[in-house]
């Protein structure tokens, strides 16, 4: 009775199947394909945009990743009904891997001292995200600060080269790809979480990050780039610090020091943030919208 089209490449096929089945069509927009006035659109994106533009007004319900995306889509496509918001919140779950097993698999996560501060970035290893500045910030931090990069991407080797001087000191580790079951344990083993997106492109500017929720659930104060949805959450709940496009590695190092010094204060605010945003509440609200 209901066909769910996930992402822009399924909009038209989803509509066709819904018509054949006499079903309702729900379009869940994971990405923004709306043209960016500051960027030339590829032929591929033009094709998907055309299909989304044609289908979205014919959908019975549209889902967007945050309020900013919902407003943008509603205005751009002149939708009669504003998209339902479903934030990218994961389920709160305890790690199935204890610290002993984790350290056996990834010995580099072993703490070398009681005052050590572990910085963690999880996600796509792309230079466009500006991760390089966080690697360079190690130059302005004491030896007890270490940076771990978890994930794969096109520029992973570039980051490894960038971090080589710090790697010799045991302060930089590129974990690369690892088993998904290890992710919650790796997150919980860190002290501070880095959320990093490019400052250009509508899909990045209005990002719907799951990482900010994952770090918060693990009690990690957040160092985040300053896209509007991230800025709104970080400022409102005071769960971390924000990095502007022009900020230097030295300035970022100062933000990291501040987060480390006030970690206990941030942890209290993070618990309130996690109470405010839960997967269960998000799911219930969306289920009600579907039922209507």
GUVODO-823462 format. One record per residue: x, y, z of N, C-alpha, C in turn. Coordinates in steps of 0.001 Angstrom, whole numbers, padded with zeros to 6 digits, always signed. Example, Ala and Ser with C-alpha at 12.3 -4.5 7.8 and 13.67 -1.06 7.14 Angstrom:
# GUVODO-823462
+013190-005690+007800+012300-004500+007800+013200-003300+007800;+012850-002250+007080+013670-001060+007140+012900+000030+007870;
# end
This chain:
# GUVODO-823462
+000810-001223+000000+000000+000000+000000+000838+001265+000000;+002118+001147+000333+003000+002312+000362+004313+001970-000350;+004739+002839-001246+006044+002705-001897+006934+003826-001372;+008119+003458-000885+009073+004448-000384+010228+004559-001365;+010406+005749-001920+011528+006026-002827+012643+006679-002016;+013764+005979-001889+014893+006471-001090+015910+007151-002007;+016056+008454-001875+017036+009252-002607+016566+009584-004025;+017212+010610-004619+016697+011186-005872+016732+010237-007063;+017604+009225-007035+017687+008322-008197+016512+007337-008254;+015664+007332-007232+014527+006400-007214+013173+007102-007358;+013185+008423-007547+011912+009154-007541+010957+008680-008647;+011424+008707-009899+010543+008338-011009+010189+006848-011005;+011140+005931-010816+010777+004520-010692+009780+004280-009550;+009986+005009-008434+009065+004876-007294+007655+005300-007663;+007551+006396-008408+006231+006893-008843+005563+005878-009777;+006347+005304-010713+005807+004313-011654+005257+003095-010918;+006024+002592-009961+005598+001412-009198+004367+001722-008353;+004354+002925-007745+003195+003328-006945+001935+003358-007793;+002047+003855-009032+000897+003895-009941+000439+002483-010306;+001385+001610-010603+001056+000222-010961+000373-000522-009815;+000786-000209-008589+000251-000895-007396-000932-000161-006771;-001250+001021-007325-002279+001876-006721-001929+002172-005259;-000672+002505-005034-000160+002737-003678+000171+004212-003467;+000373+004579-002205+000839+005920-001849+002354+005980-002073;+002853+007155-002457+004289+007323-002680+004892+008235-001619;+005906+007715-000928+006683+008516+000022+008077+008702-000569;+008514+009943-000662+009853+010229-001162+010744+010680-000007;+011761+009887+000298+012704+010203+001370+013982+010760+000737;+014160+012065+000808+015279+012743+000128+016528+012751+001009;+017438+011842+000738+018686+011791+001515+019632+012929+001146;+019656+013284-000138+020588+014297-000638+019813+015458-001263;+020484+016612-001339+019904+017764-002038+020441+017792-003462;+019548+017743-004448+019939+017806-005857+019522+019149-006477;+018967+020031-005637+018545+021371-006109+019765+022134-006637;+019651+022801-007793+020802+023521-008366+021367+024579-007421;+022683+024630-007346+023387+025644-006569+023744+026786-007516;+023278+028028-007233+023552+029156-008142+025039+029443-008317;+025871+028981-007381+027315+029242-007443+028112+028099-008068;+027418+027083-008558+028121+025915-009076+027434+025389-010333;+028227+025094-011355+027677+024539-012590+027213+023108-012342;+026045+022772-012860+025464+021447-012638+025937+020468-013718;+026304+019272-013308+026729+018244-014253+025509+017692-015005;+025747+017027-016123+024637+016419-016879+023921+015380-016031;+024710+014630-015290+024126+013603-014426+023155+014224-013430;+023614+015291-012726+022767+015941-011722+021549+016607-012350;+021716+017166-013563+020571+017769-014262+019484+016721-014524;+019930+015539-014893+018991+014450-015184+018209+014070-013921;+018934+013850-012819+018261+013456-011570+017383+014595-011038;+017851+015836-011186+017076+016997-010742+015754+017092-011507;+015803+016867-012827+014593+016914-013650+013571+015887-013150;+014039+014668-012862+013119+013611-012391+012569+013927-010994;+013433+014477-010118+012957+014843-008785+011921+015966-008880;+012217+016974-009690+011309+018112-009847+009941+017667-010357;+009944+016720-011301+008680+016228-011861+007909+015386-010857;+008622+014561-010091+007971+013575-009208+007558+014147-007861;+008363+015056-007308+008182+015456-005905+006799+016054-005635;+006240+016765-006604+004916+017361-006417+003816+016309-006502;+004160+015150-007045+003182+014065-007185+003263+013056-006026;+004253+013225-005155+004395+012329-004003+003341+012657-002949;+002883+011643-002242+001903+011853-001171+002554+012392+000089;+003849+012139+000226+004579+012618+001401+006060+012712+001045;+006726+013772+001532+008160+013959+001314+008844+014033+002669;+009998+013390+002781+010778+013408+004018+012116+014082+003749;+012501+015024+004635+013793+015725+004523+014592+015519+005810;+015932+015650+005693+016824+015333+006808+016889+016355+007932;+016462+017580+007693+016412+018596+008755+015492+019728+008317;+015247+020672+009206+014297+021754+008915+014802+022660+007795;+016135+022867+007734+016706+023714+006688+016459+023111+005303;+016654+021824+005180+016402+021136+003904+014910+021155+003564;+014075+020952+004568+012628+020960+004349+012161+022320+003828;+012681+023400+004421+012313+024757+003981+012782+025021+002549;+014015+024619+002259+014584+024850+000931+013801+024099-000146;+013488+022837+000108+012758+022026-000862+011337+022545-001046;+010710+022924+000067+009343+023425+000027+009248+024693-000824;+010208+025594-000629+010217+026859-001374+010581+026628-002846;+011629+025862-003091+012129+025671-004458+011104+024973-005354;+010436+023956-004801+009492+023173-005595+008034+023625-005428;+007841+024698-004631+006484+025223-004365+005545+024101-003904;+005982+023372-002903+005204+022239-002405+004001+022720-001597;+002879+022061-001766+001670+022411-001016+001824+022049+000454;+002563+020973+000702+002773+020520+002081+004267+020450+002362;+004711+021050+003458+006128+021055+003820+006595+019628+004124;+007795+019253+003675+008302+017906+003964+008351+017600+005459;+008083+016349+005785+008233+015870+007163+009720+015760+007469;+010125+016180+008661+011542+016149+009026+011868+014827+009720;+012911+014164+009254+013416+012970+009931+014931+013117+010054;+015373+013516+011236+016804+013732+011453+017563+012405+011392;+018821+012516+011054+019672+011334+010851+020209+010824+012196;+019291+010421+013080+019666+009997+014427+019769+008469+014478;+020926+007939+014860+021034+006478+014980+020374+005989+016268;+020140+004701+016339+019602+004123+017571+020685+004128+018650;+020308+004445+019876+021249+004430+020987+021517+002981+021361;+022759+002543+021179+023080+001160+021496+024470+001059+022115;+024599+000149+023058+025890-000061+023693+026782-000891+022782;+028072-000661+022907+029015-001399+022078+029024-002879+022451;+029058-003734+021424+029138-005181+021647+030582-005637+021836;+031510-004697+021644+032936-005009+021764+033488-004291+022995;+034014-005049+023977+034561-004399+025171+035949-003836+024861;+036453-003029+025788+037709-002316+025554+038897-003253+025360;+038872-004403+026053+039980-005365+025921+040062-005918+024504;+038904-006324+023959+038859-006838+022585+039231-005765+021581;+038757-004539+021851+039044-003431+020934+040543-003169+020851;+041209-003135+022013+042640-002831+022041+043485-003953+021446;+042941-005179+021478+043636-006288+020824+043600-006117+019307;+042441-005652+018810+042287-005457+017367+042969-004179+016895;+042890-003106+017740+043509-001821+017369+044396-001354+018533;+045605-001914+018646+046496-001589+019777+046830-000101+019894;+046795+000607+018764+047161+002029+018780+046210+002877+019617;+045008+002343+019915+044048+003085+020739+044395+003042+022237;+045395+002247+022596+045824+002160+024000+046339+003520+024469;+045836+003972+025589+046263+005270+026122+047658+005157+026722;+048471+006165+026462+049854+006155+026926+050021+006854+028263;+049018+007667+028628+049065+008373+029915+047644+008724+030347;+047466+009065+031613+046133+009378+032146+045605+010721+031638;+046506+011604+031231+046067+012933+030766+045977+013010+029235;+046012+011874+028567+045963+011858+027107+044582+012277+026590;+044570+013021+025493+043336+013454+024844+043315+012892+023421;+042308+012063+023136+042187+011461+021812+041120+012194+020997;+041545+012748+019859+040633+013395+018905+040257+012369+017849;+038974+012347+017479+038513+011352+016511+037719+012003+015389;+038109+011682+014152+037291+012035+012992+036852+010742+012332;+035534+010586+012134+034978+009434+011428+034276+009941+010170;+034524+009268+009057+033811+009662+007849+034665+009583+006609;+034233+010314+005587+034876+010295+004276+036204+011036+004324;+037242+010382+003816+038572+010995+003802+038751+011794+002511;+038292+013034+002560+038329+013903+001383+038952+015252+001755;+039893+015720+000938+040556+017004+001198+039571+018164+001199;+038480+018044+000422+037497+019125+000330+036810+019404+001661;+036857+018447+002560+036232+018635+003873+037092+019470+004827;+038334+019695+004465+039205+020516+005314+039790+019784+006494;+039878+018468+006405+040408+017663+007512+041884+017980+007751;+042564+018427+006690+043990+018731+006793+044325+019716+007897;+043440+020683+008126+043696+021688+009174+043746+021059+010562;+042957+019997+010766+042935+019326+012063+044212+018509+012270;+044741+017974+011164+046027+017267+011238+047126+018274+011566;+047130+019408+010872+048148+020439+011080+048062+021070+012470;+046868+021020+013077+046689+021598+014422+047520+020867+015473;+047893+019607+015185+048723+018840+016133+050050+019548+016423;+050515+020329+015456+051771+021079+015604+051705+022058+016774;+050502+022544+017083+050312+023556+018125+049729+022969+019418;+049702+021644+019498+049169+020966+020683+050271+020200+021401;+050096+020005+022693+051075+019258+023482+051111+017790+023053;+052127+017084+023483+052351+015697+023056+051282+014729+023549;+050453+015149+024519+049400+014249+025028+048140+014273+024158;+048132+015095+023107+047002+015133+022163+047306+014215+020984;+046351+013332+020664+046506+012402+019542+045282+012494+018636;+045484+012302+017336+044392+012375+016357+044244+011041+015635;+043009+010532+015612+042691+009298+014901+041718+009608+013765;+042037+009145+012567+041133+009252+011425+040571+007870+011138;+039244+007748+011179+038588+006454+010984+037726+006491+009732;+038073+005691+008738+037288+005644+007515+038163+005610+006276;+037508+005549+005134+038198+005503+003848+037781+006694+002998;+038485+006894+001900+038128+007978+000987+039217+008201-000032;+038959+009078-001013+039896+009279-002120+041229+009883-001717;+041258+010587-000584+042475+011316-000205+043132+010774+001070;+042840+009545+001408+043395+008959+002634+044919+008957+002621;+045521+008612+001473+046985+008579+001383+047595+009967+001587;+046886+011005+001111+047369+012381+001326+047403+012724+002809;+046390+012288+003535+046354+012561+004976+047441+011787+005721;+047716+010577+005237+048790+009777+005850+050135+010477+005698;+050393+011045+004497+051631+011787+004265+051695+013026+005149;+050549+013723+005259+050458+014940+006068+050735+014636+007545;+050267+013465+007986+050390+013118+009400+051648+012358+009764;+052506+012089+008762+053696+011267+009009+054612+011809+010109;+054897+013125+010160+055759+013632+011248+055160+013356+012635;+053842+013422+012740+053177+013179+014027+053020+011679+014289;+052954+010902+013202+052829+009448+013339+054074+008869+014017;+055225+009425+013695+056486+008965+014311+056459+009163+015823;+055715+010176+016267+055596+010451+017712+054441+009689+018343;+053697+008931+017513+052537+008187+018020+051326+009064+018243;+051300+010242+017582+050226+011211+017813+049211+011256+016674;+049485+010539+015593+048581+010505+014450+048412+009062+013988;+047142+008642+013852+046858+007283+013391+045722+007334+012376;+045963+006771+011180+044910+006617+010173+044439+005167+010242;+043253+004951+010788+042746+003597+011000+042282+002943+009702;+041890+003766+008722+041372+003208+007479+040047+002511+007700;+039806+001469+006900+038550+000736+007002+038626-000283+008134;+037509-000445+008840+037443-001416+009933+036042-002000+010009;+035895-003043+010814+034592-003693+010948+033585-002715+011550;+032363-002730+010999+031329-001798+011461+030989-002001+012930;+031082-003230+013414+030769-003524+014822+031714-002812+015785;+032874-002429+015296+033862-001760+016152+033577-000272+016328;+032735+000286+015449+032517+001738+015424+032085+002320+016778;+031047+001764+017455+030659+002351+018749+031783+002306+019783;+032561+001226+019773+033657+001095+020742+034773+002085+020445;+035077+002283+019163+036104+003262+018770+035674+004666+019195;+034400+004995+018951+033875+006316+019327+033974+006527+020833;+033570+005506+021594+033581+005610+023057+034988+005728+023627;+035986+005276+022871+037367+005316+023369+038003+006697+023212;+037347+007591+022472+037897+008930+022216+037422+009939+023258;+037986+011152+023182+037620+012237+024106+036870+013363+023404;+037238+013649+022153+036616+014733+021387+036300+014236+019980;+035147+014668+019431+034736+014243+018096+034756+015392+017102;+035269+015128+015897+035349+016137+014833+034275+015868+013789;+033437+016888+013522+032437+016838+012451+032893+017831+011383;+033107+017347+010167+033768+018178+009162+033107+018048+007797;+032575+019160+007270+031949+019198+005945+032541+020338+005130;+032527+020220+003789+032960+021360+002952+032039+022560+003160;+032547+023761+002881+031783+024994+003075+031057+025423+001797;+031063+024583+000775+030410+024931-000488+029511+023778-000932;+028516+024110-001764+027561+023099-002240+026384+022996-001281;+025162+023118-001799+023967+023116-000944+023869+021852-000090;+024280+020724-000665+024187+019464+000060+025086+019453+001292;+026208+020191+001216+027131+020297+002353+026735+021419+003305;+026309+022550+002736+025925+023697+003563+024744+023339+004473;+023801+022568+003929+022624+022168+004719+022714+020681+005101;+023900+020282+005535+024168+018866+005833+023256+018336+006940;+022941+017052+006827+022145+016351+007850+023045+015280+008448;+023856+015672+009419+024921+014808+009928+024423+013785+010945;+024849+012540+010778+024585+011537+011809+025716+011519+012835;+026900+012007+012448+028071+011943+013327+027894+012766+014593;+027234+013925+014461+027052+014779+015642+026238+014057+016715;+025285+013223+016275+024483+012445+017226+025285+011272+017795;+026078+010621+016947+026895+009489+017400+027914+009930+018447;+028579+011063+018203+029542+011585+019171+028848+011960+020483;+027692+012623+020357+026952+013057+021554+026542+011862+022404;+026077+010796+021758+025666+009596+022489+026834+008951+023231;+028044+009131+022693+029238+008578+023335+029838+009552+024351;+029215+010745+024489+029680+011727+025462+030889+012531+025014;+031067+012675+023689+032224+013402+023159+031863+014843+022825;+032512+015824+023474+032341+017218+023051+032730+017341+021579;+032088+018253+020862+032184+018272+019403+032901+019511+018884;+033804+019280+017950+034447+020359+017202+033911+020256+015786;+033107+021244+015380+032358+021125+014127+032569+022312+013200;+032550+022040+011898+032506+023130+010923+031146+023828+011047;+031050+025054+010494+029981+025968+010901+028792+026042+009923;+028450+024922+009292+027247+024888+008450+026016+025186+009304;+024998+025882+008738+023844+026325+009530+023189+025267+010427;+022892+024043+009937+022258+023062+010831+023149+022663+012006;+024471+022554+011756+025408+022179+012815+025603+023331+013802;+025724+024541+013254+025885+025735+014100+024700+025887+015054;+023517+025666+014525+022296+025800+015322+022310+024857+016523;+022667+023599+016285+022666+022600+017365+023787+022838+018370;+024984+023123+017868+026142+023315+018754+025943+024536+019650;+025432+025634+019065+025233+026858+019852+024074+026727+020838;+022954+026176+020367+021771+026085+021221+022008+025217+022447;+022708+024099+022249+022909+023160+023354+024302+023260+023967;+025152+024131+023411+026505+024374+023926+027271+023061+024114;+027317+022273+023042+027939+020946+023122+029332+020911+022475;+029849+022064+022074+031170+022065+021460+031575+023411+020916;+032525+023398+019986+033069+024602+019363+032898+024523+017846;+032853+025709+017209+032635+025777+015768+033867+026305+015044;+034128+025738+013872+035295+026105+013071+034831+026797+011791;+035295+028027+011578+034958+028772+010364+035941+028429+009239;+035555+028774+008023+036382+028420+006860+037764+029072+006934;+037846+030275+007493+039107+031013+007515+039985+030684+008730;+039508+029867+009639+040263+029577+010866+041538+028780+010559;+042623+029192+011185+043927+028571+010956+044092+027325+011834;+045051+026444+011512+045333+025291+012371+045679+025698+013808;+046382+026822+013961+046746+027296+015305+045494+027674+016101;+044544+028346+015433+043296+028718+016102+042480+027472+016456;+042466+026497+015551+041748+025237+015804+042357+024526+017008;+043678+024570+017122+044366+023967+018273+043894+024611+019581;+043694+025931+019566+043208+026640+020762+041800+026173+021131;+040946+025948+020119+039595+025439+020374+039649+024042+020982;+040551+023222+020472+040703+021854+020984+041139+021874+022450;+042072+022745+022774+042543+022872+024168+041397+023272+025097;+040578+024214+024637+039440+024668+025441+038451+023528+025689;+038156+022750+024645+037248+021609+024787+037806+020593+025782;+039108+020335+025678+039748+019356+026563+039728+019809+028019;+039979+021104+028236+040008+021643+029601+038630+021615+030256;+037566+021783+029444+036201+021880+029972+035346+020656+029598;+035999+019526+029435+035332+018308+028980+034171+017915+029886;+034343+018030+031188+033305+017650+032149+032056+018509+031989;+032248+019804+031784+031125+020738+031604+030340+020376+030346;+031069+020104+029271+030413+019753+028001+029654+018434+028101;+030193+017484+028853+029549+016172+028988+028149+016303+029604;+027994+017203+030569+026689+017435+031198+025688+017976+030175;+026165+018876+029339+025290+019456+028315+024961+018435+027223;+025905+017543+026946+025685+016499+025951+024582+015537+026373;+024499+015244+027666+023455+014330+028158+022069+014929+027936;+021954+016252+028100+020669+016933+027846+020342+016913+026352;+021365+017053+025543+021195+017029+024090+020677+015666+023632;+021246+014602+024178+020839+013239+023823+019401+012967+024270;+019007+013527+025416+017627+013384+025899+016648+014064+024940;+017083+015192+024371+016221+015980+023483+015999+015276+022147;+017044+014649+021620+016962+014004+020308+017181+012500+020434;+016138+011735+020164+016260+010277+020226+015679+009647+018970;+016196+008490+018603+015702+007761+017433+014231+007397+017617;+013865+006985+018851+012491+006552+019114+011493+007683+018880;+011826+008884+019362+010935+010037+019194+010817+010419+017721;+011942+010348+017013+011972+010685+015591+011098+009702+014804;+011263+008407+015110+010509+007358+014412+009007+007491+014661;+008635+007759+015911+007211+007884+016271+006565+009028+015507;+007277+010172+015438+006728+011345+014739+006533+011063+013249;+007499+010391+012642+007409+010090+011211+006321+009048+010957;+006191+008076+011842+005125+007065+011721+003734+007714+011746;+003591+008718+012607+002315+009425+012689+002018+010161+011378;+003061+010752+010784+002894+011447+009516+002481+010459+008402;+003103+009285+008424+002780+008247+007433+001333+007789+007612;+000936+007604+008873-000438+007160+009163-001472+008166+008676;-001172+009463+008825-002082+010516+008353-002222+010466+006832;
# end
